[in-house]
Amino acid sequence: MTEARTPDVSVTIIVYNDAERLPRAVRSVLDQTLRNLEVIIADDASTDTTEQIARRLAASDPRVRYERLERNSGGCSAPRNRGIEVARAPYLMFLDSDDELPRHACKSMLLVAEETGVDFVTGEVTRLFEESGRTGLWYPDLFTEQRVLRGVREDPEYFFDHLSTNKLYRADFIARHGLRFPEGVHYEDQLFSAHAYTSAESFAVVPWEIYTWRLAAESDSISSSRHKIQNVVDRIAVARMIDGYLADAGHAELQAAKDYKFLKHDMRLYLGDLPFRTPAWLAEFAEVVNPYLDRIDDAVYARLSREERICLHLLRAGRPEEAAAAARVLGRPQLAPRRIASEDGRTWWGGDVPQDEAGRRELDITEWRMEQQVFATGRVRHELESVRPDGGALRLRIRSYDPAGLIGGGVEAVLKLAAGGSALDLPLKLEPVGEREYVSEAALDIRQVPIGVVGFAGRRHPQVTLSRGREKRSDLLLAPQDLPVRHAEVSYHEVGTHTVTVRPEGRGAGRLEVEWERSGALRVAEPLGPYLRNAKRKAGRVKRIVTGHEGKATVYDAFAKLPGRRDLVVFEAMEGRGYADNPRYVHEELRRRDLPLDVVWSHTGDTSSFPDDVTLVRRGSWEYVRALARARYWVDSHNLPSLYRKPEGTRYLQTWHGQTLKSMGFDVPGLRMAPPEVQQRHRDSVNRWDLLVCPSAEFERTFVPANDYTGALVRSGYPRNDVLVRWQEPEQLELAARVRKRLEIPEGRKVLLYAPTFRDAARNSGRSIRVDLPELVAGLGDEWVVVVRAHYYDRFTVPLELGHAVRDGSGFADVNDLMLASDALLTDYSSLMFDYANTGRPILLYTDDYEAYRTSERGTYYDLAEIAPGPMLFSTGELVDAMRDLPGTADRYTGHYARFRDMFCSYETGQASKLVVDAFFEGGSDE
């Protein structure tokens, strides 16, 4: 008989009463690209059909083995230890029965382990929230690059990576150090991982996903049981075991790193739950954790955020209910304390000045500069006090705290509830009830709540929107946007839920169960019979087919065959994000000429930037499809959906949205190497263009051939740059003053516009904001205000302590408004630099990741160092030095700036809008 081949990797899957999900976990291992492996199903004495399912799986594939424990251990340790004992492979992994391994996990980690010879390899975990389908990464900052570390002392932050399941271990490493999971205690991963990290001579980190952690909506797992005091007791017990191990094994110098991880991770999880706990629970929680917290050194607490320090101090000071109220600010940067106290230039959290040294140190929020906050980014707090039925409505009572004195007169408040594409806006009337304190009531008419098959589920954190002094354009100078809008999440400090039964008129015989959950979500459920539910589900499937892309494309083709409207123009900018970019200025030129055209603009939901008299259609809607099919003219800045072919007789003006530093079109490897059908789809999109706006000879040399464009050009410069070229005219100066007023820029302060581009591999991560803003603000003093304009593919929130000197510019649909209001531009690789050069004002480039950026997948057309109109800066300290002597910095780059303008601004005369309208609407192109 042939001896069984030794597997390369043994994967132990632990299971207890999970017959339904076990096959999925096993299949995720058997389907690995590494075929030579074994699966060890370690059953913790299940009492359901798990044993039968497991034995069936073992019988179906010789790589599967079944091990059953004699009695239930009540935890994860014993079954994992059984897997260690019986595994045959030189490498070991662990998997929980409700999770999965990505297809290449085993092979990719095995290759790294064999190449590097490390004791274990660790990789990224993706958390999959099953109810919503959302995903999130587990501590992504630990897994940004592939690296080998010579022990955890090289980077103690890896104590945060305390899971055992995202790793591949060398079996002889586990055997040599006698590594086992501690039995009889929960959170066993943490102790096991601490042993592994401190014992390893080296370990490797890989930046790809190797474990999928599935999080069910309803779960009785250990990690989801933080509401149980025993859960807290278990976590503290493991923390003490780790402390004992570090001391006994000679690793005492790592204690501070482990304590920081405990406060930042373990305690942070509980702090976020505090607002939803009863006073009795809070008192018992404090009794359990405080003795352990008191042994942690003050220097470790000093590394935490101010919000975390406040919560932990109140907890340790015997004020757990105040700690629960304070915990509402964690992760919500625009929530305020209820009250503040001031003395001798210092400010503290709470209504009273602390009398003890620890309180004065830990509750000190002077750095937040509460009294210097502006309306746009200042901090307000709203709390739901009660919910009561009133006929067919619910009465919501909200208390608002305004410790910074931001509300004042003329402020309108709206409570926003949202679910999917639906939204409910409930007006609030703020009634003062004390110093900087207000109450308001909102009536929620249940008959207006959109209820579907599964009811209505409001967003987890409803919002109160405060708006002040709505400002309209007097002519065409400024889009009709609100003055700064303050969003603050409604804060819930009540314990438990509000459950109300309402029988509103007109909703049939079924009653409505209304519940305001502890999480802050409003849920409304209406009983429906099985027949009605099935009918609605079937109707939903039909609706998705008809109203999906395929259905709309079919209807579009039918519309396109009908006679079009010769006076209809469809405008779209930034894929529908607002009234901005080149299309805006083309439109305004049309209005000045009063041409007999009917204009329609597309939008994606936010219509605040559009003039009141403009006809709007939502992008992707049936109205949008009909307008595109019938329009004589299309005007766009990106690319209209490739799904829609251009009808015969329609002309398409492509204005594009910037000049080219980074590669475009077929010069991008991703498109150049794409399948033929993908390349053809791009060509078909480009072939729809009838006229392309050309801002410079360089654009013609790079962008045009990169996209295989062979149509007509109008060499006019960009319409959006007309106002930048003519920035000294009274209209532009007036607009700049109004923008500065909206941003609440103090008199005499200069404005630095910080507008970086996005990173292809890190969209919506916030990682494009690479400047150390606290260091920059400290270095610039009171002379400058920094306006951060993140790319719309990224995100940014003004840090709490910087609201006095930093503004968020994302509320402006048109970045031109910000450029006109600024005194200098700070960017990196954004095409904004080409536009801004038309003003002649200083340009600085923060390029700390330049080598990585220019050698990335996309690449660049130019070596930025050769064409840069200003200094390339690689640290915030260099930036501060350049800003402190900005006139001298600008003088040193006068020649560079002039050459840059010759290359990229030579077509800009301030008349581009006129030239484009002449060429497209009233004549031919200049070719």
N, C-alpha and C positions, 0 to 999 in steps of 0.2 A: 504494500500500500504506500502511495506517494505521501511523503511528509508535507504538511501544509506549509505554504510559503509564509515567511515572517512578514507581517504588515509593516509599512513604513510609519504609520501613525495609528494610535489607538484613541478613539473618541468615546469617552464615557458619557452616556446620556442618563441623567438621573430622573426618576419618575416616581410619582405617588398619585394614584387615583386620577390619572390623566389619559385615559384610553383614547379619548377623542383626538387629542393633539399629538400624541406620541408618534403616530405614523408620519406626520408632516416633518417632525424633527429628524426621524430616522432617514426619511427620503432625502432631506437636505444634505445628509452625510454621504449616503450611497450615490448621490448624483454629483459628487465632487469630481473635479477634473483629475484629482489624484485618485486612481482606482485601487491601488494596493493599500487598503486600510481596513481597520476593523471597527465595528460598532459594538460597544458593551452597554447593553441596557441594564442599568442598576436600579432595580425596583425596591423601593423602601416598604415592602410588604403591603402593597395596594390591596384594597378590599372591593374594588369595582372589577370591571372586565379587563383591566390593564394586563394581567398575566396572560390571558388568552390572546390578546392582541399582540403582545410582545413575543410569545412563542410562535405565533403565526408569522410574524416578521422574521424571526430567526430561521424558521423552516423555509422561507422563500428566498433567502440569500445566505450563502455560507459565510459571508463576512460579518453577519450579525450574531452576537452571543447574548444569552439572557442569564442574568444573575439576580436572584431574589434573596433579599435579606430575611432572616428568620422572624424578626419582629420589627415593627415600625420604630424608627429612631426619632421621629418628630422633627427632623432637620435635613440639611443637605450633606452634612459631613460624612456620615456613615456610608451612604451609597457611593459617594465620590472616593472614599478610601477603599471601598471594595474594588472600584475600577482600577485604582493604582495597583492593588495587590495582584489582580489577574491579568493586567494588560501585557501583551506580548511584544509590542512595538518599541523601538528606541525613542519614540517621541509620543507625548501624551497631550490630549486636549479634553476639555469638559464642556458639556452642553446641557442646558435645561430642557425638559420635554416640551415646554411651551414656546421655545425660541427656535432659531434656525441658524445654519452656517451659510454664508454666501458661497456660490459655486466654486470659486477659486481659492477659498480661504486656506484649506489644508496645504495645497500644492505651493501656493505663493509663500507661505510662512516656512514650509519645509525647505524650500530653495534658499531662503535667507538664512535659516539656521545652519544648513550645511555649508554655505559659503562663508559665514562669519565665525562659526564655531562657538557661538554664544550659548549660555545656559538656558535662555528662553527668549522667545520673540513675542512682543505685544503689539496689538494693532487696534484700529478704530472700531468703535461700537456704534451702530445705528439703532436708535430707539424708535420703534414704529408704534405709534398710537393707533390702535386698531379701530377705534370708534370714528375718528376723523380721517385716518389715512396719512396724517402728518408724520414727518420724520424729523429727527434731530440727532446731532452727533454728541457722543459722550466725551466731554473735555477735549474738544478739537484742537486746542492750542498745544496739547501734548503730542499730537500726531500730524504735525505740519510737514515733516520731512523724514526720509529714511536715515537712520543714524544708529551707531553703536555706542553705548555708554559703558564705561569701565566701573560699574557699580552705581548704586543709587546716590552715593555721596556726590557724584558728578552733577546730579540734578535731582534734589530731594522733592521737587514738585511731583515726581512720579508716585509719591505716596497717594496722590489723588486717584491714580489708576489702580484701585484696590479690587477690581473684579478678577476672578480666577478664570473666567470663561473666554476672555479675549486674548488668550495666550497659548502658545505651543511650547511645551517644556521638554527638555532633554530628560529621558527617564533616569539616566545615571546621575543626573544632578539631583533629582528628587530623592533617589535612593541614598546618595552620598550624604545628604544633609538630613535624612529621615523626615522629609516634609510630609505632614499629614494634616488633614482638616480637623480642628478641635471638635470633638463630639459633645453633645449636650448643651450646645450654645448656638444661638443664631448669629448672623453676620460673621460667619466663619471665614468668608472670603478675605475679610480685612486682615485677620491674623495670619492666614496662609500667605497672602500677598506680601505682608510685611516680612515674613520669614524669607520668602523667595527673593525679594528685592535686596535685603541686607546680606543674603548668603551668596548671591550671584557675583561671580568675578566680572561678568559682562552680560549685557542683554541688548537686544536689538529692538528698534521701534520702526514700524512700517506705517505709512500714511494712508493706507487703504482700509476699507471696511472688511473685517474678518468675522464679525458677529452681529446678528440681528436680534435685538432684544425687543420682543413683542410685548406691548403693554395693553392688556385688555381693559375695556371700560369699567367692568366690575371685576375686581380681583381680591382674593383673600390671601395673596402672597405676603411674605414677611415684609418686603419693602413697601407694600401698600397698607400696612397696618400700623401706621404711626399714631393713630388715634388711641391705641392701647398703651397704657402705662407700662405694661410688661415689655413692650417693644422698646421703650426708652431704657428700661432696666437692662435689657439684653445688649443694647448698643453701648451703654456705659461699661457693662461688664467686659465686652470685647476690648474696648479702649484701654481698660485697666490691664487686661492680659497682654496687650501690645506693649504697654509701658513696662510691665515686668520683664517681658522678653528683651526689650531694648537695653534695659539696665543689666540683666544677667548675661547677655551675649556681648557686652562691651560696645554697645552702639548708643551710649547716652548722648553723644553729640548730635544725634538725629532726633532727639526728643522734641525740640522746638518745631522742627519741620512737621513731625507727626501731629503735634498739638495744633498747629496752624491748619492742617488739613481737617482735623476734627472740628474746629470752630467754623471753618469756611464751608465745609461740606455737610458733615453730620448735623451740627447744630443749626446750620442754615435751613435744612429741610424742616426741622421742627419749628423754627421761628416763623417760617412762612405759613404754618398751620395755626399759630396761636390765635389769630383773630376769630377763629371759628370754634374755639374751645370754651367750655363752661368755666366759671370762676373756680369751681371745685377741682376740675381737671388741671387748671393752671397752677393752683396751689400745690397739688400733688406733684406735678411736673417739676416745679421749682425745687421741691424738697428732694427729688431724685437727682437732678442734674447739678444743683449748686455746689455740693461738696466737691464734685469733680471739677467744675469750672474754677473753683477757688484755688486749685492747685496749679493752674496754668499761669505762667509768668506774664507780667504786664507787657513785656516787650512783644509777646505774641499777639495780644489784643491790639497793640498799636499798629499791626500790619493790616487790620481789617478796615472795611469802609466805616465811615462815621455812623451810618445807619445801623450797621451790625453792632457796633460798639454801644450805641444807645440802647438797643434792645437787650443786649446781654447785661449791661450795667443795671438796667431797671429790674431785670430778672434776678440778678444776684443781690440787689438791694432790697429784696422782699416786696417788689411792686410788680407782680406778674401781670395784673390786668392792664397797667400802664404799658408794660412791655408788649402786650397783645395789640394795643392801640398803635404803638410805635411800629410794630411789625408790618403794618399796612403799607409803609413807604418802601419796603424792601422790593427792589426791582421795578418800582414805579416812580420815576424821577421827578414827576411833577406833583406829587402829593406833599402836603405840608404837615408840620406838627399842628396840633390843635391850637396851641398857644406857645409863645416864646417869652423869655424874660431877659432883660438887659441891665447891665451895670458897668460903669467905667469902660465903655467901649467894647465889652464882651457880650455875647448873646448865647443863651442856653435853651435847650429843648425843655418845654414845660412852662407852666405859669409862674414858677418861683425860682429865684436864684439859688442854686445848690449851696449848702452850707458846709459840706464835707469836701475834702481834697479830691477824692475819687469822682464824685459827682461833678465837680467843677471841671475836671479833666475829661471825663467820658461824655458828658452831655453838652460840651462846648460846640456850638454850631456857628461861631463867628465867621468861619471860613465860607459859609454859605452866603454871607452878605445879604441877609433877608431884606433889609431896608433899602438895598440898592437894586433889587430885582425889578425887571420891567414886565409889563403886562403880558408880553408874548411868551415869556419863558418862566415867569414867576410861579410860585407854588401856592396852590389853594387845596383845601381838603373838603371833601363832601362825604357825608355818612348817612346811610339810610337808617332812620329811626324806627319807622313802623310801616306796616302794610295792613290795611283794613278794607273789608268789602263795603261798598256803598251802592246798592242796587246792582246794576250791570257793570259796575266799574270797580276798580281798586284805587284807593287813596294812598299815595306814597308820600311820606313825610321825610324830608331831607334836611339835615343840618349842615351848614357850610361854615368853615373856619378860614379866615383870611388874615393870618398873622402878619403878612407883609404889607397889608393895606392896599391891595391891588384893585379891589372891586370898585369902590367909590360909586359915583353917579353915572348914569347912562350905560350901565352894563346890562345886557340881556342874557338870560340863562335858558338853556334847553337841555332836557334830559333825553339822551339818545339811547334807544334800544334797537339792536339789530339782530337779524337772523338771516343768514344767506344773503340773498339779494334784496330782502325786505328791510325796511327801517321804520321805526316809530319815533317821532319827535314830540316830546311832551314839554310845553312851555312851563317855565318856573318863574314865580315872582319872589324875588329875594326880599324877605322882610327882616330888617335888623332887630336883633334881640339882645344885643350887648355890644361891647367893644369888639369890632372886627368879627362879628358872629352873626349868622343869618339862618332863618328857617324858611322853607318853601314847601308847597304841596303840589303834587301833580296828580291828575286824574287819568288813569289808564282805562279806557273804555274797552272791555273785553270783546265787544262786538267788532272792534276794529282790528283785533289781533289776527294776523293771517295764520290759520291753522291748517296744516296738511295732515297726511296720513299718520305721521308720528308726532303731531302737535307742533307747537311753536317753542323753540329754544332760543332764548336771548343770548347775546354774547356774554362771555364769562365776566367781563368787567364793563358794565354800561358806563357811558361817559356823560359828564355834564360839560356842555360847551358854553363858554362865556365869550360873548362878542361885544365889542365896544366901537361906537362911532362908525358905522358902515359908511364908507367913502366911495362915491361914484366918480366916474370920469366926467369932466365938463365937456370934453371933446373926444379926441382919439388918442390922448396922450398916455392914459393909464388904464389898464384893464380893471373892470369893476370888481375888485377883490375886497373882502372884509379887511379892516384893520386887524391886527393880530388876534388870533383866536386861541383861547386857553383851553386845552383839554386836560381834565383831571378825572381819573377814574373814580367812580362812586365807591366810597370806602364803607365796608360793612363791619360794624363792630358788634352787632347783635349776635347772640348765640342761638344756634338751631335754625329752623326754617319757618317760613310763613306758609301755611297751607290753608287755602280758602276755597270753599265750594260756592260757585256762582251759577245761577240759572238765568242768564240774560235773555231778553225777549229776542225772537227772530233767529235763534240758533237751534231750533228743533227741541225735541224732548231730552236730548242728551245733556247732562250737566257738564260743566267745565271744572276740572280740578286745576287750581292755580297754585304753584309752589315756587317760592323764592328760595333757592337752595343756599346752603352755607357757602358755596363757592361763589355766589353772586350771580348765578344764572337764573333767569326767569323761565319757567317752563309751564306751558299750558297744554293739557291733554284733553281731547274730546273722544269719548267712547264711540267707536264705529263698528258696525257689524262686519263679520268676515267677508260677506259678499261685497260690501262697499269698499273695504280695504283692497281686496283683490282687483276690483274694477279700477280703482285709482292707480294701483301699481301698473296694470296693463296700459292704462291711458298714459301713464308717465313714460313707459317704454316707447309707445307710439310717438309721443310728443318729442322724445329725444331723437328719434329717427328723423322725424319731419323737420324739426327745428335745428338739427345739427348741421355740420358743415356740408354734408352731402345733399341734404334736403334744400338748403339755401342755395347751393351752387346750381341745382336743377332749376329752381324757381328763377334765379338770376338769369340763367341762359334764356329762359322764356321771356323775361322782361326785356332783355337786351335785343331781342328780335323785333320788338315793337318800335315804332317811331319814337325817337328821343326828343328831348326838349332842348332847343338850341340856345335857350337863355339860362340853363341850369348849370351851376358850378358847384362841385363838391370840394371842400377844403378839408385837409387833415394835417395836423402837425404833431410830431412826436408820438405817432401811433395813437392819436386821440387824447393826449394828456392835457391839452389846453390850448388857449388862444395865444400862440407864441411862434417863435422861429420865423423862417423866411415866409411861410404862407401868411402869417399875420400881416406883414408889411406889404405883401402883394395885395392882400385884401383891402388894406387901408388905402392903397393907391387907386384901386377900383372905386372905392367909395368917394375919393376926392374927385374922380372923373365923372361920377354919377352915370356909369355905363348901365344900359338896360339889361342887367343880369340878375338872376335870382340865385342867391348864395346860400348854401347849406354847409354847416360845419359838423364834423364828427367829434364825439367825445366818449370817454370811457367811464363817465359817472360824475366827476367833479366839474361842474359848469361855472364855478365862481369867477373864472378869469375871462369869460366871454361877455361881449357887449350885450345889453339887455334886448336889443332889437335884432339879434342874429338868430336865424332858424337853426335848431340843433337836432341831430339824430344820434342815437347811441350807436357806437361802433359795434358791428355784428348783428344789429337788430334788423327786422324786416324792412323798416323805413330806410335804413342804411343800404341794404341790398337794392331796394327799389331806386334810391337816389343814384347809386353808382351805375346801375343799368341804364338809366335814362339821361344822365348828365351829358352835356356837350363837352364840358371841361373837367379834368381832374387836376388838383393842385395839392402837392404832398411834399413832406420833408424826409420821409424814411423810405417806405415802400408800402403801397396799398396791398392788402392781402392777395397773395398769388393765386388764391382760389378763384378770383374773378378776372376773367379775360377782358380785355378792353373792347367794348362794342365798336362796331364799324361806325366811323364818323366822330368818335370821341377823341379828344386830344389830351395828352397827359403831360403836365409840366412837373418835372422832378427838380425840386430846389436843393435837395440833400440837406444835411444838417451839420456839416463841418468839413474842414480840410483834413488832409491825411498825413498824420505822423506814423500811425501804426498801419500795418498792411490791411488791404481791403480786398473783397471779391475773391477772384481766383488766385491772388497772391497769398491768401491765407491757406496754409497747408490743409486745414480741416476741410475746406471746400475743394481745393485742388486734388485731393486724394479721395474725395467722396465718390460714391457710386454714380454712374452716368445719369441716372434718373434725377438725382439730387442736383447735379450740375445743370441739367437741362431745365429744371424748375427755376433755378436762379437766372439762367439766360432768358427764359420766357418772361420773367418778371421785368428784367431790364429792357427787353425788346418792346415792352409796352410804352416806354418813354418816348415822347415826341420831341421834347426840348429839355435840355439839362442846363441848369444855371452853373456857370463856371466862375469861381472866385479868383483864380490865379492861373498862371502858366504852369506852376507846379502841380496844381490839381489836375490840369489837363494831361500832364506827363505821367501821373501816378494813378489817380482814381479812374480815369476814363478807360485806359487799356486794361486795368485790373478787372474791370467788369464787362469787358468785351462790348463796350458801348460804341456804336458807330453812327448814332443819330446826330441831330443838330445841337449846337451849343449856343448859348448867349453869354458872351464874355463881358459880364456886367459888374462883377463883384456880387456880394450877397445883399439882398434887400434888407436883411436884419441889421447889416452894418452901416446903413445910411445914417442912423441916429448916432452911431459911434464916431463916424467921420465928422459929423456936424454937432458934436457934443457941446460946443460953445454957444450954440444958438439958444435964445431965450426959452424955447419950448422944452429943450432937453435939460437945461439948467433947472427949470421949474419942476420937471418930472423927477430929477435927481433929489431935489429938496423934499418932495413929497415922499419919496421912497425912504429917505433918511428919517423923516418924521414917523413913518409907519414902523420902521425898525427901532424907533426910540433911541436914536444916536444922540448923545448929549452934545450940546453946543461946544464947538471947538475941538471935538474928537475927530480923528481921521478913521477911515474905513479900509481895512484890509479884506478883500474878497478872497476867501480860500475855496477853490473849486477844483478838486482833484477828479480824475476820471475813475471809472470802475476797473476792477481786475477781472479778467475773463473767468478765472477759476474761483473767484470768491464773490460772486454777485450777492447782493443783499446781506452781506456779512458785516458791513461797517469797516472792513479792513482797508478801504481806500483812504480813510482819515488817519494818516500815518504821523502827522506832526503831533508832538507832545503838547497839547493845548494848555495844560496848566503851566508848563515851563514857558511857553510862548507868552501867555498873558502876564505872568510874573515879570518876564524880561522886558515887555513893552510898556509896562506901567499904565498910567492913565491917559496916554496920548492916543492910543488906538483902540478901536473896537473891531473884533474879528467876526466877519459874517461867513459862516460855513454853508456852502452850497454843495451838498452831496449830489452825485450823479443819480438820476432816477432809477438806475439799476443797483443803487446802494442805499444805505440808510444812515441817519445821524440823529442823535438827541443831545441837546445842550447839557453838559455835565452840571450837576447841582451847584457846585461851588463856583461856576464860571458864568452864571447868568448875568452878572453885572458887566461882563466884558466880551461875551460871545453871543451871537445871534444865529438863529437857524433861518437860512434863506430859502428853504424848500417851499415856503408858502407863495413864492412868486413863480407863476407859470413861465414867465419870460425872463431869462437870465439877463437880458439886456438892461432891465430896470436896475439890477444890482450892479452891473458894470458901470452904468452911468453914475451911480451913487457912490462908487468906490474911489479911493485914491491910489490904490496899487492892487495888483493881482498876484496871488500865490497859487500856483497850480503844479502839476507834475507833467503829464503827457496829454492833457486835454487839448482838443482843438480850440478851446476857448482862447488860448494864447494867440491864435491867428486873428481872431476877431478883436481881441483887446488891444492888439498892437495898433489898431486904427485910432485909438485915443492918444497914443504917445506917452501914456503913463507907465510907471515902472512895472516890470514883470519879473517875478522871482520863481524859481523852479525847485520844488522839494523832491529830490530824486534819490532817496536813500536805497531804493530797490531797483535802480536803473539797470544794472547788469542782468538781473533776473527778468526784468520787464522786456528788455530789448531782445533777449535770447529766448523768450517764451514761445509758446506755440505760434502766436500770431506774428511776432517780429515787427520791425519798424523799417520805414523807407530811408530814414536819415539817422546819422549819428548825432544825437541831440547836442552833444558837446560842440559840434561844428556849426550848428545853426542857432543855438540858444540866444534869445534876445536879452537874457539876464543871467545871473549866476545860478549854477546848479549847486544846490545845497544838500548836504548829506546828514545833517544832524540839526536838531532844534536849536542848539547853541549857535551853530553857524548862521541859522536863519535870524536869530535875535541880533547877532552882530551886524548882519547886513541891513536889518530894519532900523537899527539905531542910527546908522549913517546912510539912510536911504538916498539922499541927494548924491553923496559920494559914490555909492554903489551904482546908481543910475549913470553917473558921469563915466565910470570905468567901462560901461557897456554901451556907450553911445554908438560906436561903430558897429558893434554886433547888432544892436537894435535896428540901425538903418539898413543893414544888409538883410535882416529878417523881413523888414517891411517891403523891401524891393522884391524879395522872393514871393511873399505870400499876400501882399496887399496892393500890388501894382494895378489891379483892375478896379480898386475901390475908389470911387469918386464922390460918393454920397448920393448918386443918382440911380442906383441899381434898381430900385422899385419901378421907376419910370421906364428904364430900358427893358426890364422883363415884361411889363405889361404891354409896352409897344410891340415887343417881339412875339408874344404869345397870344394876346387878345386883339391886337390892332394891326398886325402885320407879320412879316416873316422874321426868322432869326437872322443873326449877322453873318451866317454862312451862305 
